[in-house]
């Protein structure tokens, strides 16, 4: 989609399965540091936003906006996490 963003489509996948797969991907990335010569290992993390349309009634552009909003929420809540569009944000304090 953009410089550091990509889309993963999971047809016929429910929310629980999508979240589980996203979490597996997040953990795999975190376990694979990049090794460069004469440089300490670079550890990577990813934040993932999930949006679903089980009824296939929303335009693709709306799904992208929803996933982007969930991604922004993941970053706001500390990064290196998976968030789903429409899930409540934890209350602070």
C-alpha positions in Angstrom: 0.0 0.0 0.0 2.7 2.5 1.1 6.3 2.6 2.0 6.1 0.4 5.1 2.5 -0.8 4.8 1.1 -3.9 3.1 -2.3 -5.6 2.8 -2.9 -9.3 3.6 -6.3 -10.6 2.4 -7.7 -13.6 4.2 -10.9 -14.7 2.4 -13.3 -16.9 4.3 -11.5 -16.2 7.6 -13.4 -15.2 10.8 -12.1 -12.5 13.1 -10.6 -14.9 15.7 -8.7 -16.7 13.0 -7.5 -13.4 11.4 -6.3 -12.1 14.8 -4.5 -15.4 15.5 -2.8 -15.4 12.1 -1.8 -11.7 12.6 -0.4 -12.5 16.0 1.6 -15.4 14.6 3.0 -13.1 11.9 3.9 -10.4 14.5 5.7 -12.9 16.6 7.6 -14.4 13.7 8.9 -11.0 12.6 10.0 -10.2 16.2 12.0 -13.5 16.3 14.0 -12.7 13.1 16.5 -9.9 13.7 18.4 -8.6 10.7 22.1 -9.3 10.8 24.4 -7.0 9.0 28.2 -7.1 8.9 29.9 -4.9 11.5 26.5 -3.9 13.0 24.6 -5.2 16.0 21.4 -7.1 15.1 18.4 -5.0 14.2 15.3 -6.1 15.9 12.0 -5.6 14.0 8.5 -5.2 15.3 5.2 -4.8 13.4 1.9 -3.3 14.3 -1.2 -4.8 12.6 -4.7 -3.4 12.0 -7.5 -5.8 11.1 -10.8 -4.9 9.4 -13.5 -7.3 8.4 -16.5 -7.4 6.1 -18.2 -10.7 6.6 -21.3 -9.7 4.6 -19.2 -8.3 1.7 -21.2 -5.1 1.7 -18.6 -2.4 2.3 -16.4 -0.9 -0.4 -12.7 -1.9 -0.4 -11.8 1.7 0.2 -13.8 1.7 3.5 -12.2 -1.6 4.6 -8.7 0.0 4.0 -9.7 3.1 6.0 -11.0 0.8 8.8 -7.8 -1.3 8.8 -5.7 1.9 8.8 -7.6 3.2 11.8 -7.0 -0.1 13.7 -3.3 0.1 12.8 -3.2 3.7 14.1 -4.8 2.4 17.3 -2.2 -0.3 17.6 0.5 2.3 17.3 -1.1 4.6 19.8 -1.4 1.7 22.3 2.4 1.0 22.2 3.2 -0.6 18.9 4.2 -4.2 18.2 0.6 -5.4 18.6 -2.6 -6.5 16.8 -5.7 -4.4 16.9 -9.1 -5.0 15.2 -11.3 -2.2 13.9 -14.1 -1.4 16.3 -12.5 -3.0 19.3 -12.8 -0.8 22.4 -9.7 1.1 23.5 -8.5 0.4 27.1 -9.4 3.2 29.5 -6.4 5.0 31.0 -6.2 5.9 34.7 
